[in-house]
Amino acid sequence: MTLDLEKKDNTVYRLVLTGGPCSGKTTGQARLCTFFENLGWKVYRVPEAATVLLNGGVRFPDLTPDEVRTQNSSKKRMFTAAEKFQENLLKTMMAMEETYFALASTCNRNCLVICDRGTMDASAFIPKDTWEKMLSVNGWNAVQLRDNRYNQVVHLITAANGAEEFYNYEDNSCRFEGMDLARVRDVRAAEAWVGHPYIDVIDNSTDFDTKLRRLIASVCRRIGIDTGDRLATNSHKLKFLVSSVVPDNMFPPFQDFEVVHDYLVTANPKIQARLRKRGQNGIWSYMHTQRRRDINNTQVIEVKRQITHRDYINMLSQRDDKHHRVLKRRRSFMLNNIYMQMDIYKSPCHPRCEGLILLETYTTLTGNELIGRLPEFLNVTKEVTGDPSYSMFNLSFKSEWTPSKLKHENNCVDGAYRTIIEN
C-alpha cells in the first residue's frame, strides 16, 4: 500500500544527515534527492555551513587564541577567536536553514529539506563549557536546537569504522582527518544528537549501495511512505525488559528526559490517540499521535504530529479516564553504533508499572543477536517485542486485565506499524 501524501496542507519534512568524515553524506543526499523527486516531492539541500566558510578562505590555524568580548543585554562573556567563529558558524547555519524552511513552507508540493549537518553538530567540535556559554549568551537551549527544529536525524557511520579499505580524504579539499581522528569525530557527532526523538544510525555492515538504500528506507519509514520491494531492508523495532538500572557512570554518554503520556478519548474505539510531553530542565516539546488500522486492515498506521503548547493544553481536556497518566524517565544513548532508548516508569502509576524498565531500538539484528552484543550492565532479561503485556496502552489501563483479553479487544493496534510524521 502507498499512502497519498498529496494533501491540501503540504508536508515539510526537515531531515539532518550527519556522521563522521567519509560516511557517504554527499552521495546520500544525491540519492535521497533523486528518490523523492521521482515521487513528486520538492527537495531542498542545505549546504554544510562549515564547508561554505572554509571554501571561502577561512583557516582554523589563522584563528588566534586571543579573547574577544561579546555582549548580550547585560551579560558579558569572553570568547576566543576560534570560539567566536564557532558561534558565528552556528548562526550562519541557522540562517541558511531558516531560508530553506521558509521556502519549503510556501511550496505547493510535499517538500523534503535535507540539512548537511545540523545545529547540534557544532557541539561536537568545541568543549562542553564553551557550548554551554554559547547557548547562554544567545538564549538558546538544546530542546529548541535539537528536538523541535528537525523531524529526523540520520547518522551515517564513517568508513573508518567498519569499511576502512574505502576511507579516503583526497576527494574533499576540506577533509584532512586520518582514520583515528575520523572515528573520534564520528563518535562525537553521534553523541551530539543523543536525545533527539527520531534518530536512525546507518552503519557499514553492508556494501555502500545497500547502506544508501537503508538510508532512504529509514527516511521513508519515518515519513510513512511504502517503498514496496524498491528498498529491501530488514531493520525492525525491538523491545526488551530490563531488570534494574545501574549507576550512571556505567553508561556511555546519554541524555535523560522527562516524558508524560496521556491517552485521549476518540470517536472511533479502534483508533488510539495520545499526547506526549517530552523535555529537559522545564523546556518541552509536544506531540500528538494516532494509531489506526489501514483501510485494508493489513497493518497499523501511526501518525505523529508536532503541536504547540497551547494545542497540548486544549487537547488535555479529552483525556481518557480509563487510563492512568504515564510518567517516564527516558534515557537515550548510543551503544555499539546502535541508538537506544530506555524508559523507566515512574510513580504515580498502576502497580503493574512499578519498577518497570523497557529498552527499545531499531536494528537489523534479531533479538537474540542483539542481546548477545549488549554489555551485562544493561541487565536485559528477555525480549518483549510485540508482547501486549508491555504495550504502553495496555500498561496504562486503570482496570485489571489479562493479556489474552486485551490482545483480543485491542487487536486494532497490535502488530508492526508504520509511522507518519506530519507537520
C-alpha positions as CSV (number, residue, x, y, z in Angstrom):
1,M,0.0,0.0,0.0
2,T,1.2,3.5,-0.8
3,L,-0.1,6.4,1.3
4,D,-1.3,9.5,-0.5
5,L,0.7,12.4,0.9
6,E,-0.5,14.9,-1.6
7,K,-3.0,16.8,0.6
8,K,-4.1,20.3,0.9
9,D,-1.5,21.2,3.6
10,N,1.7,20.0,2.2
11,T,4.3,18.1,4.2
12,V,7.5,19.8,5.0
13,Y,10.0,17.2,6.4
14,R,13.2,18.5,7.9
15,L,16.0,16.0,7.8
16,V,19.5,16.1,9.2
17,L,22.3,14.0,7.7
18,T,25.2,13.8,10.0
19,G,28.2,11.5,10.6
20,G,31.9,11.3,10.6
21,P,34.2,12.0,7.6
22,C,33.8,9.8,4.5
23,S,30.5,8.4,5.7
24,G,28.5,8.9,2.5
25,K,26.6,12.1,3.3
26,T,27.2,13.8,0.0
27,T,26.2,10.7,-2.1
28,G,23.4,10.0,0.3
29,Q,22.0,13.5,-0.3
30,A,22.1,12.9,-4.0
31,R,20.3,9.6,-3.8
32,L,17.6,11.0,-1.4
33,C,17.1,13.9,-3.8
34,T,16.6,11.6,-6.8
35,F,14.3,9.2,-5.0
36,F,12.0,11.8,-3.5
37,E,11.9,13.9,-6.7
38,N,10.8,10.8,-8.5
39,L,7.9,10.6,-6.0
40,G,6.9,14.1,-7.0
41,W,8.4,15.9,-3.9
42,K,10.3,19.1,-4.0
43,V,13.7,18.6,-2.4
44,Y,15.9,21.4,-0.9
45,R,19.5,20.7,0.1
46,V,21.0,23.0,2.8
47,P,24.8,23.0,2.3
48,E,27.2,22.4,5.2
49,A,27.9,25.8,6.6
50,A,31.5,24.9,7.7
51,T,32.4,23.8,4.1
52,V,30.9,27.1,2.7
53,L,33.1,29.2,5.0
54,L,36.2,27.0,4.7
55,N,35.9,27.2,0.9
56,G,35.7,31.0,1.3
57,G,39.2,31.2,2.7
58,V,38.7,30.5,6.5
59,R,41.6,28.6,8.0
60,F,41.5,27.3,11.6
61,P,45.2,28.0,12.2
62,D,44.5,31.7,11.5
63,L,42.1,31.8,14.4
64,T,44.1,33.1,17.4
65,P,43.6,32.2,21.0
66,D,43.1,35.8,21.9
67,E,39.8,36.6,23.6
68,V,37.3,39.0,22.1
69,R,34.3,40.4,24.0
70,T,30.7,39.7,23.1
71,Q,27.7,41.3,24.8
72,N,24.1,40.1,25.0
73,S,21.9,42.5,27.1
74,S,23.6,42.8,30.5
75,K,25.5,39.6,30.1
76,K,29.2,39.7,29.1
77,R,31.2,36.7,28.0
78,M,34.7,36.3,26.7
79,F,35.3,34.1,23.7
80,T,38.5,33.2,21.8
81,A,38.5,34.0,18.1
82,A,38.0,30.2,17.4
83,E,35.1,30.1,19.8
84,K,33.6,33.2,18.2
85,F,34.0,31.6,14.8
86,Q,32.0,28.6,16.0
87,E,29.2,30.8,17.3
88,N,29.0,32.7,14.0
89,L,29.2,29.4,12.1
90,L,26.1,28.2,14.0
91,K,24.3,31.4,13.4
92,T,25.2,31.1,9.7
93,M,23.9,27.5,9.6
94,M,20.6,28.5,11.3
95,A,20.1,31.4,8.9
96,M,20.7,29.2,5.9
97,E,18.3,26.6,7.2
98,E,15.6,29.1,8.0
99,T,15.8,30.4,4.4
100,Y,15.2,26.9,3.1
101,F,12.5,26.1,5.7
102,A,10.6,29.2,4.7
103,L,10.8,28.3,1.0
104,A,9.6,24.8,1.8
105,S,6.6,26.2,3.7
106,T,5.4,28.1,0.6
107,C,5.8,25.1,-1.7
108,N,2.6,23.6,-3.2
109,R,4.1,20.1,-3.1
110,N,5.3,17.9,-0.3
111,C,8.8,19.1,0.5
112,L,12.0,17.4,1.9
113,V,14.6,19.7,3.3
114,I,18.0,17.9,3.7
115,C,20.4,19.6,6.1
116,D,24.1,18.7,5.7
117,R,24.7,18.5,9.4
118,G,22.5,20.4,11.9
119,T,22.8,22.7,14.9
120,M,23.9,20.1,17.4
121,D,26.9,19.1,15.3
122,A,28.5,22.3,16.4
123,S,28.7,21.0,20.0
124,A,30.9,18.1,18.8
125,F,33.8,20.4,17.9
126,I,34.0,22.6,21.0
127,P,34.4,22.0,24.8
128,K,31.2,21.5,26.7
129,D,31.7,24.7,28.8
130,T,32.1,26.7,25.7
131,W,29.0,25.2,24.2
132,E,27.0,26.0,27.4
133,K,28.4,29.5,27.3
134,M,27.3,29.9,23.7
135,L,23.8,28.8,24.5
136,S,23.5,31.1,27.4
137,V,24.8,34.2,25.6
138,N,22.3,33.7,22.7
139,G,19.3,32.5,24.7
140,W,19.4,29.1,23.0
141,N,18.6,25.7,24.6
142,A,19.2,22.1,23.5
143,V,15.5,21.2,23.2
144,Q,14.9,24.0,20.7
145,L,18.1,23.3,18.7
146,R,17.8,19.5,18.7
147,D,14.3,18.3,19.3
148,N,12.0,21.0,17.9
149,R,14.0,22.0,14.8
150,Y,14.2,18.8,12.8
151,N,11.8,15.9,12.2
152,Q,14.6,13.2,11.9
153,V,18.3,12.8,12.3
154,V,20.2,10.1,10.3
155,H,23.8,9.4,11.4
156,L,26.0,7.7,8.7
157,I,28.9,5.9,10.3
158,T,32.3,6.9,8.9
159,A,34.0,4.4,6.6
160,A,36.9,4.5,9.1
161,N,34.7,2.3,11.3
162,G,33.9,-0.9,9.5
163,A,34.8,-0.1,5.9
164,E,38.4,1.0,6.4
165,E,39.5,0.0,2.9
166,F,37.2,2.6,1.5
167,Y,38.3,5.5,3.7
168,N,40.0,8.4,1.9
169,Y,40.1,12.2,2.1
170,E,41.7,13.0,-1.2
171,D,38.3,13.8,-2.9
172,N,37.4,16.6,-0.4
173,S,39.6,19.7,-0.1
174,C,38.2,20.5,3.3
175,R,38.8,17.0,4.8
176,F,42.1,16.2,6.4
177,E,41.3,13.6,9.1
178,G,43.2,10.3,9.3
179,M,41.2,7.3,10.3
180,D,41.8,7.6,14.1
181,L,40.6,11.2,14.1
182,A,37.7,10.3,11.8
183,R,36.5,7.7,14.3
184,V,36.7,10.2,17.1
185,R,34.8,12.8,15.1
186,D,32.2,10.2,14.2
187,V,31.5,9.3,17.9
188,R,31.3,12.9,18.9
189,A,28.9,13.7,16.1
190,A,26.7,10.8,17.2
191,E,26.8,11.8,20.9
192,A,25.9,15.4,20.0
193,W,22.4,14.2,18.8
194,V,21.7,11.8,21.6
195,G,18.2,12.7,22.9
196,H,16.6,13.6,19.6
197,P,13.3,11.5,19.5
198,Y,13.8,10.2,15.9
199,I,17.4,9.1,15.2
200,D,18.5,6.4,12.8
201,V,22.1,5.1,12.6
202,I,23.3,3.5,9.4
203,D,26.5,1.5,9.9
204,N,28.8,-0.2,7.4
205,S,27.6,-3.8,7.9
206,T,26.5,-3.9,4.3
207,D,28.1,-2.7,1.0
208,F,27.9,1.0,0.2
209,D,25.0,0.8,-2.2
210,T,22.9,-1.1,0.4
211,K,24.0,1.4,3.0
212,L,22.4,4.2,0.9
213,R,19.2,2.2,0.3
214,R,19.0,1.7,4.1
215,L,19.3,5.5,4.5
216,I,16.4,6.1,2.1
217,A,14.4,3.4,3.7
218,S,14.8,4.9,7.1
219,V,13.5,8.2,5.9
220,C,10.6,6.6,4.1
221,R,9.7,4.6,7.2
222,R,9.6,7.7,9.4
223,I,7.5,9.7,6.9
224,G,5.3,6.7,6.3
225,I,6.0,6.0,2.6
226,D,5.6,2.4,1.5
227,T,8.5,1.6,-0.8
228,G,7.4,-1.9,-1.6
229,D,10.3,-4.0,-2.9
230,R,12.4,-1.0,-4.1
231,L,14.3,-0.7,-0.8
232,A,15.0,-4.1,0.7
233,T,15.8,-3.6,4.4
234,N,15.3,-5.8,7.4
235,S,15.5,-3.1,10.1
236,H,12.9,-3.5,12.7
237,K,11.9,-2.3,16.2
238,L,12.9,-4.4,19.2
239,K,11.8,-4.1,22.8
240,F,13.5,-5.6,25.8
241,L,12.7,-5.9,29.5
242,V,15.5,-4.6,31.8
243,S,15.6,-5.8,35.3
244,S,17.3,-2.9,37.0
245,V,19.2,0.4,36.5
246,V,22.9,0.7,37.2
247,P,24.9,3.8,38.1
248,D,25.2,6.5,35.5
249,N,28.9,6.2,35.2
250,M,28.5,2.7,33.6
251,F,26.6,4.2,30.6
252,P,28.1,5.7,27.5
253,P,27.2,9.5,27.1
254,F,23.5,9.8,27.5
255,Q,20.6,12.3,27.6
256,D,17.8,12.0,30.2
257,F,14.3,13.3,29.5
258,E,11.1,13.6,31.5
259,V,8.2,12.1,29.4
260,V,4.5,12.4,30.1
261,H,1.9,10.5,28.1
262,D,-1.9,11.0,28.2
263,Y,-4.3,8.8,26.2
264,L,-7.3,10.6,24.7
265,V,-11.0,9.7,24.1
266,T,-11.6,9.1,20.4
267,A,-14.9,8.9,18.5
268,N,-13.8,5.6,16.9
269,P,-12.8,2.9,19.6
270,K,-10.5,1.3,17.0
271,I,-8.3,4.4,16.9
272,Q,-5.8,5.2,19.7
273,A,-4.8,8.8,20.3
274,R,-2.3,10.1,22.8
275,L,-0.4,13.2,23.8
276,R,3.3,13.3,24.7
277,K,5.2,16.0,26.5
278,R,8.9,15.5,26.5
279,G,11.6,17.8,27.8
280,Q,14.6,18.7,29.9
281,N,15.0,21.4,32.5
282,G,11.5,22.6,32.1
283,I,11.7,23.1,28.3
284,W,9.3,20.9,26.4
285,S,8.3,19.6,23.0
286,Y,4.8,18.3,22.3
287,M,3.5,15.5,20.1
288,H,0.0,14.2,19.1
289,T,-0.1,10.6,18.0
290,Q,-2.9,8.5,16.4
291,R,-2.7,4.7,15.7
292,R,-5.2,3.0,13.5
293,R,-5.6,0.1,11.0
294,D,-5.2,0.9,7.3
295,I,-8.2,0.6,5.0
296,N,-7.4,-3.0,4.1
297,N,-6.9,-3.9,7.8
298,T,-3.4,-5.3,7.0
299,Q,-1.2,-3.1,9.1
300,V,-1.3,-0.4,11.8
301,I,-0.5,3.2,10.8
302,E,0.9,5.6,13.3
303,V,0.5,9.3,12.6
304,K,2.7,11.7,14.6
305,R,2.2,15.5,14.6
306,Q,4.2,18.0,16.5
307,I,1.9,20.5,18.2
308,T,2.2,23.7,20.2
309,H,1.9,24.1,24.0
310,R,-1.5,25.8,23.5
311,D,-2.7,22.8,21.4
312,Y,-1.4,20.4,24.0
313,I,-3.3,22.2,26.9
314,N,-6.5,22.3,24.9
315,M,-6.3,18.6,23.9
316,L,-5.7,17.5,27.5
317,S,-9.4,18.1,28.1
318,Q,-10.0,15.0,26.0
319,R,-8.1,12.7,28.4
320,D,-9.4,9.2,28.7
321,D,-10.3,8.5,32.4
322,K,-9.9,4.7,31.7
323,H,-6.1,5.3,31.5
324,H,-3.5,6.4,34.0
325,R,-1.2,9.2,33.0
326,V,2.1,7.6,32.1
327,L,5.3,9.2,33.6
328,K,8.7,8.1,32.5
329,R,12.3,9.0,32.6
330,R,13.7,8.3,29.2
331,R,17.5,7.7,28.7
332,S,18.8,8.0,25.2
333,F,22.3,6.7,24.3
334,M,24.5,5.2,21.6
335,L,25.9,1.7,22.1
336,N,27.9,-0.3,19.6
337,N,26.7,2.0,16.8
338,I,23.0,1.4,17.8
339,Y,20.8,4.2,19.1
340,M,18.8,3.1,22.1
341,Q,16.1,4.5,24.4
342,M,15.4,3.1,27.9
343,D,12.1,4.1,29.5
344,I,12.0,4.0,33.3
345,Y,8.4,4.1,34.5
346,K,7.7,6.5,37.4
347,S,5.1,6.9,40.1
348,P,2.2,7.5,40.4
349,C,1.3,4.6,38.2
350,H,-0.6,1.3,38.2
351,P,1.2,-1.3,40.4
352,R,2.0,-3.3,37.2
353,C,4.3,-0.5,36.1
354,E,6.2,-0.1,39.3
355,G,9.9,-0.6,38.7
356,L,9.3,-1.4,35.0
357,I,12.2,-0.6,32.6
358,L,11.9,-1.1,28.9
359,L,14.7,-0.8,26.3
360,E,13.8,-0.1,22.6
361,T,15.8,0.2,19.4
362,Y,15.6,-0.2,15.6
363,T,18.2,-2.6,14.3
364,T,18.8,-5.2,11.6
365,L,19.8,-7.8,14.2
366,T,17.4,-10.3,15.7
367,G,16.5,-10.1,19.4
368,N,18.9,-12.8,20.5
369,E,21.7,-11.4,18.3
370,L,21.3,-8.0,19.9
371,I,21.2,-9.4,23.4
372,G,24.5,-11.1,22.8
373,R,26.1,-7.8,21.8
374,L,24.8,-5.8,24.8
375,P,27.0,-5.3,27.8
376,E,26.0,-7.0,31.0
377,F,25.4,-3.7,32.8
378,L,22.1,-3.2,31.0
379,N,20.6,-6.2,32.8
380,V,18.4,-7.3,29.9
381,T,16.2,-10.2,30.9
382,K,14.2,-11.0,27.8
383,E,12.8,-9.7,24.5
384,V,9.2,-8.5,24.7
385,T,8.7,-7.2,21.2
386,G,5.0,-7.5,20.3
387,D,4.0,-8.7,23.8
388,P,0.7,-7.0,24.7
389,S,1.7,-7.1,28.3
390,Y,4.3,-4.4,27.6
391,S,2.2,-2.2,25.4
392,M,2.1,1.3,27.0
393,F,-1.6,1.5,26.0
394,N,-2.3,-1.7,27.9
395,L,0.0,-0.9,30.8
396,S,-1.8,2.4,31.4
397,F,-5.2,0.9,31.9
398,K,-6.7,1.6,35.4
399,S,-8.7,-1.7,35.4
400,E,-7.3,-5.1,35.8
401,W,-6.9,-7.2,32.7
402,T,-5.5,-10.4,31.2
403,P,-3.1,-10.2,28.3
404,S,-5.2,-12.5,26.2
405,K,-8.3,-10.4,26.7
406,L,-6.6,-7.2,25.8
407,K,-5.0,-8.7,22.8
408,H,-8.4,-9.6,21.5
409,E,-10.1,-6.3,22.5
410,N,-7.3,-4.1,21.1
411,N,-6.3,-6.1,18.1
412,C,-6.7,-2.9,16.0
413,V,-3.4,-1.6,17.2
414,D,-1.4,-4.8,17.7
415,G,1.5,-5.8,15.5
416,A,4.0,-4.0,13.3
417,Y,3.2,-0.4,12.2
418,R,4.5,2.4,10.0
419,T,5.0,5.9,11.4
420,I,4.0,9.1,9.6
421,I,5.3,12.3,11.0
422,E,3.2,15.3,9.9
423,N,3.8,19.0,10.3
